[in-house]
Amino acid sequence: MIDTHIHADARSGEDFKEMYLAGIDSAITCSYYPYKIDSEIILLNHLNRILEYDTKRASQYGLDLKVALGIHPTNALENVELIYDELYKWIDAKQIVAIGEIGLEDLTDAEISVFKKQLDIADETNSKVIIHTPRKNKLEVLKVILDIVPEHLDEKQAVIDHINHDIIGEVIDKNYMLGLTVQPQKLDVSGAIGILDEFGFDKFLLNSDMSNKPSDPLSVPKTIRELTRLGYKNSQIEKISHKNAKEYFDI
């Protein structure tokens, strides 16, 4: 199994151990700093910590941690040229599987500017991006995201994450990969399965978004086991369990 979106820097080694023992072989950890950052150096230190330290922590418990790095909308600063330069280096060295998570939260000018620049970098380097959609004003923000992305990047290179029943109609007929986050206050297991049952398994990735917020490190295996119990085909379950992620991120 692959958990396609976590925040390893916010979690303990015990969580990694539980995930591995429950059948999660690999996870993609994304960048997000939950406190106010007022310096690009602090942000760069945070990103390097994920890349160099958290991957080693996870490996000690058997979990193969892949990395997505970028500037989360809540960490958008006015001067982040240093981060952009580092993104090019990480991509060139094949140290990251995507730019992420990026996106919009409060629709500030700084957020929009940083979002567009990271999409341009993804386009220039043929990289994938993982795009955050917020808990509040989700539909309003998503519509702005959907206006911006096609002007900068092929939809096929982007994951729209944290999809739920309220917004899926906006994206299901587009070319994005879609992330289902099984996490308290987002989607429960039955909600995720309901979306898969209605729209199929081909366009979806499954994740826990395990972070500093209320989270269940085992929400991915719980969803997979419930799909098995309900009698879904192995070919369907394998897509959402790991095949879609492996093919999309080339991991």
N, C-alpha and C positions, 0 to 999 in steps of 0.2 A: 504493500500500500504506500501511497505518497500523499502526504498532507501538503497541499499546494500553497499554503499561506499561513505562516506563524510569525511570531516575534520572539525569537529564541533569547534575545538579550534580557527579556523581562521574566524569564522562567528559570526554574531550578533544574539541576541534573536529574533529580528524581522524576520530573516530568518526562525528560528524554528517555529514561529507563522504562517508565510505564508505556510510553508510545512504542518503543522498540519491542517490548515483550508482548504488546497487543497486536503486533504484526505490521507496524509502520516501519518500512525500511529506509525511507528517505522523506525529507521535508524541505520546503523552500522557505527560508527565513527572509523577511522583508524589513526595510528600514522604517522606523517611526520612533521618534523621541517624544515621550509623553509630557515633557515639561518645556517651558518657554526657552528657546535658544536665541541668544542675541549675538552670536559670533559664528562665522563659518568654520573657524578652527575647532570649536566645540562640536559642531555638526560633523566635521571630517573625522574627529576622534571617535565619535559614535559609530560612524560607518566603518572605520577601520577595526573597531572592536568587534563588530559583527563578523567581518571578513576573516580576521586573524585569530580571535579568541573564542567566539561562540561556536564556530565550526569545530574547533578542537574539543571544547567541552562536550558537545553532542557526540563526537566520535568515541569518546571514552565510554559511552553507554551503548554503542552499536549503531547510533543514528547517523546516517549519511546526510549531512546538512548542506544543501545547495543554497546559493545566496542571490538575492535580488537587492540592488542598492539604488537609491535615488533620494530625491527630496520630497518627503511627504508634505501635503499642503499645509498642515499645521506647523511645519518647520520652515516654511517659505521665508527667505530673507531677501533683502534688497540686493546685497552683494554676495553672490555665490559662484563667481567665476572659478574659484579654486575647486569647487565640487564638480563643476562641469569638466574641468581639465582631468580630474581624477576619474570621472566616469569613462572618458575616452580610453584611459590607461587600463582600467579594469576590464573593459570590453575587449580591447586589443589583446590582453593577456588571457582572455577566456576565464576570468575569475568569477564572473557573474553570469547567471542564466537569463536575467531580465533587468530592466530598469524599473525599480519599484520599491515600495508602492508610491505611486504618484497620483495626482488627481486634483480634486477641488473639495473644499469644505465650506468656507464662508463666502466664496466668490469675491475675494479681495483682488485688487489689481496685482499685488505681489504674487498671490497664488496662481492667477491666470498666466502671468508672465513666465513664472518658473515652470508651470505645466507645459506651456507651448514650447519652451526651449528644450525640455527633456524629450518631448515628442519629436522635435527636429533632430536631436542627437540619435534617437532610436531609428529614425528614417535614414539618416546618414550612415549609420553603422549596421543597418539591417538587424536591429535588436528587437526583442519582444518587450512589452511594457505591461505592468500590472497596475490597473487603475482603481483607486479607492472611490467608493461612493459612500456618503456620510449617513449617519443614523437620522439626523434631522434634515428636513427639507430635501429628502432624497430624490424625489421626482424632479423638483425644480433644478437641483444641481446636476442631475443626470442629463437633463435636456441641454444644459450648457456644455457639458462634456461631449455630448453627441454632435453638437454644432462645431466644436473645436477640432476634434480628433481627425475627421476626414480631410481637413485643410492641411494637416501636417504629417499624417501617417496612414498607411493602409490599415483598414479595420482588422484585417487578418493578423496583424502583429500585436493586437491589444487584447488583454483580458479585462473585461468589466467585472469587477468583483463585488461581493456582498449583494448579489441579486436576490430579490424576493418576489412574492406574488404581485405586489403593488406596482412594480416597475418592469416586470419581464416583458410585457407587451410592447415596450419601447425598443427592445433590443433583440428579441427572438428572431426576427426576420432579417437582421443585419449579419455581418460577417465576423463579429467579435466572438472570441471564446468567453464563456460566462462562468463566473465563480460562485459556487454555493457555499455559504459560510454557516456551518452548524455551530451556533454559539448562542448562549442566553441573550435575549433582546434582539436577535436577528432571525435565525431560523432554527426550529427544532428538527429532530430526525424525520418526523412525519411530514413536516412542511417541505423539506428537501426532497423526500421521496415523492411527494405529490407533484412537484415540478418535473422531476424526471419521468414520472409516469405519464404526464400530460405531453411533454415536449421531447421525450427521447433522451438518449444518453450521449449523443455524438458531440454536442457543443458545450459540455459542462466539465468543470473541474470541481473537486471537493476539498474543503479545508475547514479548519477549526478557528482560524484567526487567533490562536492562543496568544495572549498578551497580558498586559497589566489590568485589563478589564476582566469581568467575570467570564471564565472560559472553561472548556472541558477538553483536556489534552487528548481524550479518547473519543471525541465526537466522530471522527472519520471512521475508525473501526466499528463503532456502534452503528453507524449508518450502513456500512457494508454488511454487517452481520444481520441487520434487520432486512435488508434487501434479500439476503440469502434465505432467511426464515420465511419471507413472503413468497418465495418461489420464483424470483426473477431469474432470467437466463444467465448462465455464467459469462457469456459473451458480453452481455450488457453490464454486469457487475464489474468485469475486468476493465471496461472502458473508464468507468468513474473511479475505480479503485486505483488504477495506475497507468493504463495504456494511453489515455488522452494526454495526461501530463508528460509522460515520457516522449511522446511524439511531438507535442507542441513545444516543449522546452529543449528537446533534443538532449535528454539526460538519461 
